[in-house]
Amino acid sequence: MSEGAGIERLIRSDLVTFGGYSARKSPETLEGKVEVPVESIIKLDANENPYGCSPRVNQALANYPYLNIYPDDGQTGLRKLIEGYAGVDARHIVAGSGSNQLIDLVLRLLISHGDEVINCVPTFGLFRFSTELCGGTLVEVPRDENFAVVVSAVKAAISKKTKIIFLVNPNNPTGTIIPRQDILEILDTGLPVLVDEAYYEFSGQTVAPLVGQYDNLMVLRTFSKWAGLAGLRIGYGLFPPKIADYLLRIKIPYNVNVAALVAVQESLKDIDYLMGTTKAIIAERERLFGELEKIEWLKPFPSQANFIFCSVLNGKASQLQQKLQDKGILVRYFDTPLLENSVRISVGKPEHTDALIKALREVIY
Ligand SMILES: Cc1ncc(COP(=O)(O)O)c(C=O)c1O
């Protein structure tokens, strides 16, 4: 097969112009391009945990002797461990290489070409990515001016082709919560509803206990944020048992690696430590919000997650992001019709907040 212009003939026609997902770059790629050494970069652009994982995870991984053996494909031990943490029976649980993988699997299970997916925008970009990759059609339902989901608009968007409704609670990138009553009203449509609770531990709000009562409710969670395991890629979903069985059938073999399994085991033995760092992040979120409010040209939105979304009222968000990056502080910026001139700042340690606020005061606007 010769490479070159003709290669597009072989690629699925709807993927030839597919834009991909704009994932964050790692700090090493900024070597020499910022005013500080790479090790001093303050990374507030991907909602990672500034405290890292439990020290027990590092110790256990350093000594783990069975990296040569495949993990249990049926995830039996892992699902049992998650059952203890999530309080939902193991037959509802499927783990993935990050909760991202479960979004992809659910869509692969439900979506055929032309099926519709309802998405309450602005929201997490992966729903668009995975829907389009599966050949589905995204039906975007705008949130209101405070980024609240508009239930009547969600219902009005339902058609015969609707296969699933996505809700993110709290929402990324806005940090907004969906009231429980609204979720129940959407569940009452009878359509499959996936509630992504990636930031549950920072909000304390969940519909996980309802998974046994509704045969159309799916809940996604992750160990990336509260447990500081983003780099190991481990998340899980709570599903009606029949859906869980299908997902286990269609997933690639051994989708969760043994390092992630060991990390979950150790994290769940160290819940007090991890809840301590989670509480520190929540407290810092409130302090950061107060500090951002004092900056006249920023409008922060209240958040129940581990990040704060801000409208930039003066100047360009893209330039602000670049100026902060030059100083070694990474934040995420948006400038789309749905997310005009805005930044999302992950909550760091107190010293990260101090450095950020100092830098924000120094940039000229
Ligand atoms: C709403 C939402 N869901 C899922 C994820 C991805 O989580 P994971 O690392 O488990 O794939 C993120 C990550 O930023 C997110 O914001």
The ligand as a Gaussian input file, in Angstrom:
#p B3LYP/6-31G(d) Opt

LIG

0 1
 C      -16.683000      15.381000      33.108000
 C      -15.500000      14.487000      32.964000
 N      -15.694000      13.184000      32.772000
 C      -14.656000      12.344000      32.638000
 C      -13.355000      12.820000      32.689000
 C      -12.232000      11.880000      32.436000
 O      -11.923000      11.118000      33.505000
 P      -10.922000       9.921000      33.368000
 O       -9.572000      10.441000      33.708000
 O      -11.443000       8.936000      34.368000
 O      -10.970000       9.360000      31.978000
 C      -13.104000      14.154000      32.896000
 C      -11.722000      14.643000      32.923000
 O      -11.374000      15.762000      32.907000
 C      -14.203000      15.018000      33.022000
 O      -14.043000      16.340000      33.187000

